[in-house]
């Protein structure tokens, strides 16, 4: 089975409370596609931008997550936080959760 990446957001300000996408890689194009689609999923379009709840995006230091242009786009609709490099205390539990999510998603797809 080929590898794949799952991008996701769990937040009360996202339509339905959560939004996930499955991609066959984790490059910057796939990540920015997810960011654009996530922005569409945000609720409260009737409120002025200054009064909307903004999700907090907690990202690792993957190169696809960084870059001045990407940060400018993300910061318009979310609060962006990066976990410190080499922070096993934070990275370990996050990777454990994604491992469970991937294990449950993988059987639902024969080919990505």
N, C-alpha and C positions, 0 to 999 in steps of 0.2 A: 504494500500500500504506500503510495506517495505521501510525502509530508504535506502539511497544510498549516495555515495560521488562522486563528480565530481572533478577531478584534471584537471588543465588547464594551458596553457601558451599562451600569446598573445605577439608576438615579431616579428620584421622584419627579424630576423636571423633564424626563424623557417620556414620550408617549408610550403608554403601556408599562412603564417602570424599568424597561430594559431594552437594549438594542444590540444585536450581534450580527456579524458578517463572517463568512468563511472565505478565505482566499488561499490560493496555492503558493503564496510566498509572503514575505513580510518586507517588501521593498517600499520605497517612499511613495511610489505611485499608488499602490494598493492602500497604504496608510492614509494618504490624502483623499482617496475615494471614500474611505470609511469616514473620515472627518467631515467631508461634504455631506454625506448621507446622514450622519449623526446630527449635523446642524439642522437638517430638515425634520428630524424626529423630535426636536425640542418643542415643548408645548409653550403656551402663553403667548401666541403671536399677537394678541390684541393689546398686550402691555408694551409700554415704551421700553426700548432696549435697556435703559438704565434701571428699570424696576424688575426685569426678568431674573429668575433664578438661573445661575450659570453652573453647570456641572463642574466638578473638580476632576480634571484628568490627571491621573497618577501614572506616569510613564517611566519605563526604565531608560537607560541611556543608549538604546539601539540607534544606530546612525539614521535610520529611516524616520525616527521621531524628532530629530533635531534639524536645525537649519533656520536661518532668519526668516525666510518667507513662510515656512510652515508654522513657526511660532506666531508670527503676526496674524495668520489666518485663524489659528486655534484660539488665540487670546481674545478674539472678537466675540466669541460665544461661550468660552469656557475659561476656568481658572486652571492654568497648567502648572503642575508640580512634577519635578523629576526626583526619583529616589536617588540617594547618594550612590556613587559607583562602589562596587564591591561590598554592598550591604547585604550580607547573607541573611540577616535577621528579617529583612523585608522581602528580598527576592525569593527565598525558600518557600514561604507560605503562598506567595503569589503563583509561583510555578506549580506548586502542588494543586492549587485550585484549577489552573488551566489544564493540568494533566487529566484531572477528572472530567472536565468539560470536554476535552478532545476525545477521551475514551468513550464518552457517551455519544458524541457527534459522529465519530468515525463510522460506526456500523450503519448509520443512516444514509451514507453516501457510498456508492460503489466506485465512482471515479470523480475526482474533483477537477 
